[in-house]
Structures are given as C-alpha cells and as structure tokens.
Amino acid sequence: MATKMSRNIDFSALQEKIQRQFSNLDPNDPSVWPALPKAALCLFLAAVVAVLMWFVLLSDYEEELESERNTEATLRTDFQQKLNKAVSLDGLKKQREQVQQYVTQLEKQLPSKAEMAALLSDINQAGLGRSLQFEVFRPGSMVVKEYYAELPIALKVTGRYHDIGAFASDVAHLSRIVTLNNIGVTPSGKDGDVLSMEATARTFRYLDAEEVQAQRAANKGKSK
C-alpha cells in the first residue's frame, strides 16, 4: 500500500514539474525557456518544415509527372502516325510511281528548246489550214519558271465563224500543250460572217538540266 502511494506521489510530482516548465513562458524570448519546452518547440518546427518540404517536393513531382504524361501522349500520337505511314508505305510508293509516270507524260507534251520553232510553225499551219488570215503572229518574251518556260504568242486572225472555231479546236489538240487566253472576237468588214479573233496563245517547254541549275542558282541569289 505504501509502495502504491509513493508511486502516485512521484507521478504527481513529475506531472507538476512538467506543467511548471510550460507555464509562464515568454513567447518573445524562447531562449530562456526550460529544456522541455525548447525541445517541444524544436520538434514542432521540424515537423512544420518537413510538411512544407513535402508539399513543395510533391508539387514539383506533380508538375514533372504531368509533363511526362504530355510527352507520352505526344510520343504515342507520333508513333501512331509513323505506324500508319509504315503500314501504307507500299501504297504510297505505288502512288508515287503513278505520279512520276503522269509527270513524265506531261513532260512529253512539252517541247524542248529545239522544238519550239516547229511548234510555232504548227500553230501557224493550223490557222492557214482553216483558211484564216493572220494579221498578227508575234511571239513574246520567254518567261522562265523553276522547271519550265512559258512563251506567250499574240495572235490576230480573220476568217469565218466556223473556221475560227475549228482553229481553236485544232490548237487544243496539238501534240504539244498550247492554250488560248484573253480571247476576243469582233465582226470584221461588211460581211457579218467574217470575224476577227484576238488572243494570246501560251505554249510551254521544259528546261534542260543546265537551264534548271541556272534557274535554281538565280532563285538562291534572289533569296539572299
């Protein structure tokens, strides 16, 4: 019985001692606090700092995680696009071959530099073959593009309505590409069946390898 009472007295004294250390503390000067309140304050501050650091680091990790997720989505999209291209590669190769064949066919319809004189003669003969009278047949200055050259030809022919229509059809069906632009038709003379047609015929020719290189060099010089 005496032992129990001594233990109770010891516990009560310890509790009272602890309470005395936490009473009448000066919040403006923690340095004069007893050892136990100082230790409790240090533990509290350490816990606060740990919590703040945890949230700061966690926020950084969340931003990094979100960035990685966006990167993953971008990579998945890129991968899917490349996979689709890889799957359709054979089809794309066939389409490329078809386009090259089509371009080759178009190039065959363009005269070379040496064939331009013959083409001009064909246009002239198409008009004479329809009994048209040429009042103007004047080739203009060659306009050089990147891969081809364009030659405008000022035309003025006189003849009957059906003959002029047949001439336009003959020009359209030449073996080389020739287009009629800026067409104007007016009556000519007292006979209403005789008409005068003014137009600009445009024909095209492909550039040879040397001309292509010279044109590319000229374009580079302009870009600089």
C-alpha angles and dihedrals in degrees: 000000000000090000093055092050092050091051091050090049091050093050092047091050092050092049091049091049091052092048090051090055091054096044126091093011117171106230091196095059113035089168091079093050119115119262098262097053089045091054092047091050091050091050091049093050091046090052092049092049091048092051092048092048090049093054092045093050091042090053090051090049091050091053091047090047092051090049091051091049090053090048090051092051091050092049091048091052092047091047092050092050092049090046090053090050091048091050092049095040094109091050091049091050090053091049090049090052091049091050091049090050090049091049090049090053091050091048089054088059090057116083122230123240091266093050097055094089090053091050092052088051090051091054091049092047090049089060095043090047089060092049093251123153116226113220093168129022106158123157112211133211118304113252109211118209128182097278105006143029128232124213119195117204121196110220135188118173133172126208146102122316097251092044091054090049091049090049091054089050092049091052091050091053097049115126089244126059112266125161130193115220138176092022118188124178123193134168114265124206128339095304105087092206092064113085137183118219124196119190144147113241114203123198129177136211132189121246120241120236094268092050091049091053091047091050092049090049090050091050091050090051091052092048091054 
